[in-house]
Amino acid sequence: YFLIFAVMRLTKPTLFTNVLVTCEERDLPGSLFNQLMKDDPSTVKGAETLMLGEMLTLPQNFGNIFLGETFSSYISVHNDSNQVVKDILVKADLQTSSQRLNLSASSAAVAELKPDCCIDDVIHHEVKEIGTHILVCAVSYTTQTGEKMYFRKFFKFQVLKPLDVKTKFYNAETDEVFLEAQIQNITTSPMFMEKVSLEPSMMYNVAELNTVDTAGKSESTFGSRTYLQPMDTRQYLYCLKPKQEFAEKAGIIKGVTVIGKLDIVWKTNLGERGRLQTSQLQRMAPGYGDVRLSLETIPDTVNLEEPFDITCKITNCSERTMDLVLEMCNTNSIHWCGVSGRQLGKLHPSSSLHLALTLLSSVQGLQSVSGLRLTDTFLKRTYEYDDIAQVCVVSSEFKQ
């Protein structure tokens, strides 16, 4: 071959690590080793025994490549002969388990390459698949005698998973959905978590619950340092509320399982950026049955044996019109005020009505609101609602 082909991965340098050689003052070398470490220009002054260095070193091996990072490589074709070669075409493809990608910056051939000259190219690719990747570099050219030459080189590397992401969904009594995302750093180096956000589906608005207000300032619940050490895990919490136009249609929200997707951006070592976006997250759709009863308003704390008001929302989740009757049954601690067995009238499919009710508690402590019954007079079917909410009952002299 007239041409020599070289491929090198482009990575950021790393901090130099010192090799500790020390001993106690009473040992034979005395203070010799400690003095040598202090005189070493690569050590951190005042912290010579911590193996930390102030110098940068070029990578000595290929290193690890993680999903979401950008793979960069330097490609060089050098004419090692004493002849001019013509029509040089350099092509770089990346073969993954599912596709083959062309990474060459230009598809045009170079007219000629003189002796001791070279063709350089830098390729970049954001890695979006884990597993085996093969960089296929091919060179074709024509010699002075008109002979067409062609050769290829293969460079194989593995793409590893940088993060372990687990999600949990909690369906509230209202239409709100809480998402807990557990993110674990499974690499061997710390990460700076630049952004962890949730992009909701078209039916929801999202509120991040990962900050607290302190003296009028919003601060992260993880503190001022957003580093995630190797094998450490963080929990991120989000609250999703249906948009107004969808919240009024109970049948639509009832069947929604797609919530959205997480967007995670991080940096490692000397600022190498990585980004992952999960697939669409799905939850198990809650089963409300034919009739859904939820509490719109309820006080947190009430006085013992003093009436308090709550507001209920009754939604027809079936496909037929219902004629409902409300019954209120007292429990050992909760006593309802009002007429039981009253008619609520007809409720059409996907429609709702709001109901104001009054009750009191005869027992202190955290009490459960129970004892509501809804009867469909057409099918003679009764729906029972117990433990729909909790309220803290205190003596009036202790209530603030």
C-alpha angles and dihedrals in degrees: 000000000000094000131062118210124208131181124188129176115236112224136156118263121257133227114268114251119212125220110233117230111169143133143186119283091243092057122098098264090052111189094341097104093044091050092050090054091050091051092048107107092211096062127090110252111247093012102063094140096056095080090236120140134201095207131083124229130199116246113273096198142025092269129198126309118204132200111268095027126111116252111213125185137179116222122194130180113193127192102227095175133082093242134084114246124202141208095024113186120186118192128182121191129177115216117202131174091270109025149013117234128196109224100174114126092215134022094199121107122240110242097223143346120209124214115286091013126116144201115227130194136170119209129195131193132173105226111232102166133059124222134046119356125185122200107209113198118187130184127191126180144153125242126220090262091057096254114147114224131192136177139163138206129200127211116189125198140161126239113214133203112254101188137034109214122192125177134199127190127209119191111209125212087257122053091275120119123203118207122198114194117194111200120189127188105226096175125096097245134062120263131215105220103218098174139358110177138157120230104204126213119258094270098057142064116209132217120193114225097191099100136067129205113240119178091338092310125111111229131181117255087228093061131243094306111071097188119136111206122213112289091005119133132209130193118219120192129205133179119211121198124187115247115255095253091055099036091068091057105071094182093059097049091044092066099039111117102158110088106169140266137280121242113202124185124180142164129216137196107335098005103294104164126221132180134190129183119191124221118259109302115227132196133196106265110241117246110230097172120216097313125035123199120191134167116244098180133013131153119247096219129024136178122258113264092359120120119247132183132237132181121222129195117211117195128188105224095174129089096245137069115261132206104208134198121196121218125183119204121193121229131200091277107016121070122185122220116212142040118320121209097035123154117250094189130227120334117196124216114287090007126126139202131197120227127194113210135180127212142155137208126229095191129065124231134048105336129189120229106231142146106075118140128186119194125195103215093201097057094024088232121149124207116203123208119192131160091019093150144348130236130188112234118200136171112268092242091060099045113108 
